[in-house]
Amino acid sequence: MSCEGRDIRMRSAYTSPVTDRPSTISVVIPTMNEAVELPETLRRLRDVPEIGEVIIADGGSRDETVDLARAVACRVVDCLPGRGRQLRAGAAAATGEVLLFLHADTWLTREAGRAALDCLGRPGVVAGGYYKVFRDPPSWLVRGSRAKCWWRLLVAQRIMADQGIFLRRATLEQIGGVPDVPLMEEFELCKRLRPLGRIALAGATVQTSARKFARLGVLRTYALMWRVTLGYYRGVPLEELQRWYQR
């Protein structure tokens, strides 16, 4: 399935956040050569009863990512690379009442689906994410990530992509879909969501990989993240930030 010609269109009129509890979740995972990490992530998703489908939005993997996904009945959407573009294409193909954007190396617990639906059922909540911890942290410097999730939401009203981000389909349509950006898609998404209502943390914790810290080193990774984040707030073009991030 190609991402061409598929889109989520903005609603013409504002609708206030609803408070009824939704019931079905579509998970959208952007991938690029994730054959190592993806199988365990998918295995854990199968244990979450509220998840009705998993969509792999693949940006051109050259390993076994797509074959592994299809072998366990995931729906695969082929698209040009770029996390925002991939998430947008995956969301357009989803059928669930709630969309959960998840990294290929982030593991959900069995209760994560129920926690997300309960979170969206709170008055005024338009989107949310999970608390996060790193698996096998290479240094004590990356510990305390669960508390950082709470602090980041309190100060910046923002959820990081590796925490998982969930929202109702109707809300995503209202803001015009996932921003078609090469990087910082969670920044742009949360910025568009804040005027509509609250962003909240669900009562569940996910585990995500510390592989970038292990590969680049903890201090270098944090320095890169801070440089890219400060560049974003200074108005550096996203294409330039992507080059920084991929060096």
N, C-alpha and C positions, 0 to 999 in steps of 0.2 A: 504494500500500500504506500503510495507517495503522499508527501505532505502538501504537494501542490494543489491548490484549489480548495483546501480545507481550512476553515477558520472559525473562530468564535466571534460573533458580532456583538457590538455593544447595544444594550437596550436603549430605547429612545427616552425612557423616563426613569427617574430614580424610584427605587422601591426600598423601603426600610428593612433592616435585618429581621428575619423571622426567628421565632423562638421555639418552634416545634422541633422534635428530635428526628433527624434524618435516619435512614436505615441501611443504605448500600454504599459501598466504597469502591471506587476504581483507583488502582495504584498506577502511577505513571513513572517509569524509570528511564532517564536519559542514559544511553550507553555509548561507549567507544572503547572497544577492545577490553571487555570486562569478563572474559571467560573464567578467570581465576576467582573473582569475588562473587559473581552473580549467582552461581548455583546455591550457595548456602543462604543468601538473601531470599531467593525464591522459595527454598524449602521452608524457611520460617514464615514467609507470607502465607503459605498453604495452611498453617496452623491458626490463622486469624479468621474466625468465622464470619465476620462482617465484610470481608473483602470478596467482592463478586467477580472481579477480573483484574488481571495485571497486563499492562501495556508497556512494551519495550519500545521506546522511541530511539532508534539506532541511528547514529551519525556516520555510518560507514565503517563498521568494525571489519577488521581483516582476520580476526581469530574466530573461535567457535561460538562467540556470543549469541548470534542470531539462531544458530542450530540448537544450542542449549535451551534457549527461551522457547522455541517452537516445540521442542521435545516434551516440555511440560505444559503445553497448551496455552502459553502466553500469546497474546496478539502482538505482532511486530509491525511497527510503522517505520518505514525507511525515510530518512530526511537528511538534508545537508547538516553538517556539524554546527554546534552552537547550542549551549544548554537552553537558552530561552526559546530558540526556534524549535528544538526537539520537544521541549515540554509543551509548547503551543500545539504542535502537531499531535502529540499523544493525547492531550486534553480534548482536542477536536474529535478524536476517535473513540473516546470513552463514553460509557453509557450510565455510569453510576450517578447517584444523587450527590455524592461527595467525591472530590478528587483529592488524592494524596500524592504529592510529588516527593519522590524518595530517591536517594543516591543508591547506586548499585552495591555499595559496600556498607550500607546502614541496615542493621538488623532490628526488626520489630519483635516485641513480645506478644504472647497470645492475647493479652488484654488491651493491646494498643488500639485495636479497632473500636472497641467499646468506649475507650477513653476519648478517642477523637470525636465520636458521635455525641457523647455526653457533653464534651466541651462546646461543640457547635450548638447544642441545645440550650446553653446558658443565654439569658437575655443580653442582647446587644453584641454578642460575639460574632464576628464575621469570618474569622480565620484563626488558625492556631498551629502549634507545633509541639514537639515533645521535649522533655529534658533529655540531655545527651551525656554519655560517658564514652571515653575512648577505650577500645580493646587493646590490651598489651601496650600501654603507653611507654615510649622509649625513655622517658625522663619524668621526674616529679614535676617539671615545669608545665606539663600538659594536664596535670591533675586539677581537680576543682572545676571541670568543665560544666558539671551540672549546675553549680552555683552561678557560673558565668551566663548560662542561659537565662536564669531569672533576672540577673542584673542587666543584661543586654535588653531584655524586653521592657524592664522598668525604665531604663534611661533612654533607649532609642526606639522602642516599640517596633522591634525587628526580630525575625526568626532567621537563623542561618539555614542554608539549604540542607546541610548534613544532619539537621534535627528532624527532617521531614516537615513539610508544610501542607496543611489540609484546609479546604474550604468547600463551600457548596458550589455546585455547577452554576446556579443562578447568580451567585456573587461574582464568579469569574466572568460570566457573560456581561455582567453590569459594568465591569471595569475594562472591557474590551479584550479579554483573554490574557494569556501570559505575555508579558512584554517580549518582543522579538529582538533580543539583545544577545551579544556574544558572551557576556560575562555580567556578574552582579545582578542576575535576574531576580534574586530574592530581595535585594535592596529596592529595585524598581517595583516589584510586586507589592511589598509591604507599604511602600510610599503611596501606591494607588489605593490600597485597602484602608489605610488609616482614616480617611475622611468618612468612611462608611460605618465604622464601628470599632469595637475592641478586637485586638489580637491577643490571644491567650495561650497559656501552656496547659496541655492536657495532663492528666494524672497518670502518666506512664513515662518510662525512660527507655530510650533506644541506645544501642551500642553501635558505634561507627569506627571505621578503621583509622589508625594513626599512621598509615603508610607514607603519607607525604612528609610527616615529621621524621620518620625513619629514613626516608630517602634523602632529604635535603638537610636534615639536622633541625633541632628544635628552634634554635635562635634564628637561623636563616629563614625558616618557614614563618615564624612570627614577624620577622622584619619584612618579608615579602607581603604578608597579609596586611600589615599596617601601611606599607607604602601604597598598595593598591587601594585600600580603603580611604586613605587620605587623598589620594589622587582622584577618587570618585567624588568626594565632597568638594574638591577644588575645581571640579568640572573638566578633568582630563577626559578626552574622548574614550569611549568604552573600547574601541578597537586598539587604542594605544595601551590601555590597561590590560587587555588580553595579551598583548605582546610581552608586557612586563611579567605577567603571571606564567606564561609558557616558556620563558627563558630558562 
